[in-house]
């Protein structure tokens, strides 16, 4: 089981390494890595498991964050729905790539964070409001196209940035960290 001790920080040069595509179908080692990433994210949202297993809360994680430059990511969070039950969002993806994005942008009003970044970096990270991602869905064992907007789009872009060695704070406007473009929406 992964713990916070195994997550590398932005002080480790490996975090900037570009991740390589993984061979499909996944071999046993990559399958186990993928499952451990998903387990970490799912378990990190449970306060009891956080404490028992030394987990920092997360909604997503990429393999490079445990020092392995492989294009594997996991996302798990609960989406609150106004009418009806909340929705559990779960993705375990290999070789995810953004193939389309909107010109309209979105940003998290509370700012972004990252398991691999210990220092606070203030400012807004502008991301595409809507994206289309092509990936291999490890859970369903099939190629998928994911149409994502708003929060899911932000999370996917954050994790896919890790594949390219990009950290969220590198996307904050250096001269005006709280700049909001005309076409941007806060979530």
C-alpha positions in Angstrom: 0.0 0.0 0.0 1.3 3.4 -1.0 1.8 6.0 1.8 2.7 9.7 1.8 6.4 8.7 2.4 6.5 7.3 -1.2 5.3 10.4 -2.9 8.2 12.5 -4.3 8.1 16.3 -4.0 9.0 19.1 -6.3 12.4 19.1 -4.7 13.1 15.8 -6.4 14.3 16.2 -10.0 12.3 13.1 -11.1 9.1 15.0 -10.8 10.1 17.0 -13.9 10.8 13.8 -15.9 8.5 13.2 -18.9 6.5 10.0 -18.5 6.5 7.3 -21.1 3.5 5.5 -22.6 2.8 2.1 -21.1 2.3 -1.0 -23.2 -1.2 -2.3 -23.5 -2.7 -4.5 -22.1 -0.9 -3.6 -18.9 1.6 -6.1 -17.6 1.3 -7.3 -14.0 3.7 -4.7 -12.6 1.9 -1.8 -14.2 -1.5 -3.2 -13.3 -0.4 -3.4 -9.6 1.0 0.2 -9.8 -2.3 1.5 -11.3 -4.3 -0.2 -8.6 -2.1 1.1 -5.8 -2.5 4.7 -7.2 -6.3 4.3 -7.2 -6.3 2.8 -3.7 -4.2 5.7 -2.4 -6.6 8.3 -3.8 -9.8 6.5 -2.6 -8.4 5.7 0.8 -7.0 9.3 1.3 -10.5 10.6 1.5 -11.4 8.5 4.5 -10.1 10.3 7.7 -9.6 7.0 9.6 -7.6 5.5 6.8 -5.6 8.7 6.3 -4.4 8.5 9.9 -3.9 4.8 10.0 -1.9 4.6 6.7 -0.1 8.0 6.6 -2.1 9.4 3.6 -2.4 13.0 2.5 -5.9 13.8 1.0 -6.0 13.7 -2.8 -8.4 13.6 -5.7 -5.7 12.5 -8.2 -2.3 11.1 -8.5 0.1 10.2 -11.4 2.7 7.5 -11.4 5.6 10.0 -11.6 4.5 11.2 -8.2 5.9 7.9 -6.8 9.0 8.3 -9.0 7.9 6.1 -11.9 7.7 7.9 -15.3 4.8 6.0 -16.7 1.6 7.6 -18.2 -0.8 6.2 -15.5 -3.1 8.3 -13.4 -5.9 7.7 -10.9 -8.7 10.1 -10.0 -11.4 9.6 -7.3 -13.7 12.0 -5.7 -17.4 12.4 -4.8 -19.3 14.9 -6.9 -22.2 16.6 -5.1 -25.4 16.5 -7.2 -28.1 19.1 -6.4 -30.9 16.7 -7.1 -30.4 13.1 -6.3 -27.6 11.1 -4.8 -23.9 12.2 -5.0 -21.9 10.6 -7.8 -18.6 8.7 -7.2 -16.1 9.7 -9.9 -13.4 7.1 -10.5 -10.9 7.0 -13.3 -7.8 4.8 -13.7 -6.2 5.7 -17.0 -3.2 4.8 -19.0 -1.7 6.9 -21.8 -4.2 9.7 -21.4 -3.9 12.5 -23.9 -5.9 15.7 -24.4 -7.1 15.7 -28.0 -9.5 18.8 -27.8 -9.9 21.7 -25.5 -12.1 24.8 -25.3 -10.9 28.3 -25.6 -13.0 29.2 -22.6 -11.1 28.7 -19.3 -11.9 27.8 -15.8 -10.0 28.1 -12.5 -10.5 26.9 -8.9 -11.3 29.9 -6.7 -9.5 28.2 -3.8 -6.4 27.5 -5.9 -4.9 24.2 -6.9 -2.8 21.9 -4.7 -0.7 18.9 -5.2 0.6 15.9 -3.2 4.1 16.6 -4.6 4.1 20.3 -3.7 4.6 21.1 0.0 4.9 24.9 -0.2 1.9 27.1 -0.9 1.7 28.8 -4.3 -0.9 31.5 -4.4 -2.7 32.4 -7.6 -5.1 31.0 -10.2 -4.3 28.3 -12.6 -6.2 28.8 -15.8 -7.3 25.6 -17.4 -9.5 24.7 -20.4 -13.1 24.7 -19.4 -13.9 21.6 -21.5 -11.6 18.9 -22.8 -11.7 15.6 -24.6 -9.3 13.0 -23.4 -8.3 9.8 -25.3 -7.0 7.1 -22.9 -7.0 3.4 -22.0 -9.5 2.8 -19.2 -7.7 0.3 -17.0 -10.8 -0.6 -15.0 -13.0 -1.3 -18.1 -10.0 -2.6 -20.2 -10.9 -0.5 -23.2 -10.0 2.6 -25.1 -12.2 5.6 -24.2 -12.9 9.2 -25.0 -13.8 11.3 -22.0 -15.7 14.5 -22.4 -14.9 16.5 -19.3 -15.7 20.0 -18.2 -15.3 22.2 -15.1 -13.9 20.3 -12.1 -13.1 17.0 -13.8 -11.5 18.9 -16.7 -9.2 20.7 -14.1 -8.3 17.4 -12.4 -7.5 15.6 -15.6 -5.4 18.5 -16.9 -3.5 18.7 -13.6 -2.6 14.9 -13.8 -1.8 14.9 -17.5 0.5 17.9 -16.9 2.4 15.6 -14.5 3.1 13.3 -17.6 4.9 16.2 -19.1 6.8 17.3 -16.0 4.6 20.4 -15.5 3.6 21.4 -12.0 0.4 23.5 -11.4 2.2 26.5 -10.1 4.2 26.9 -13.3 0.8 27.8 -14.9 0.2 30.7 -12.5 0.7 34.1 -14.1 4.0 35.3 -12.7 3.3 39.0 -13.0 -0.4 38.9 -11.9 -1.1 35.6 -10.1 -4.8 36.5 -9.6 -5.5 37.6 -13.2 -8.8 36.5 -14.5 -9.2 36.4 -18.3 -12.5 37.7 -19.7 -13.5 34.2 -20.9 -12.8 32.4 -17.6 -15.2 30.9 -15.0 -14.5 30.3 -11.3 -15.5 27.0 -9.8 
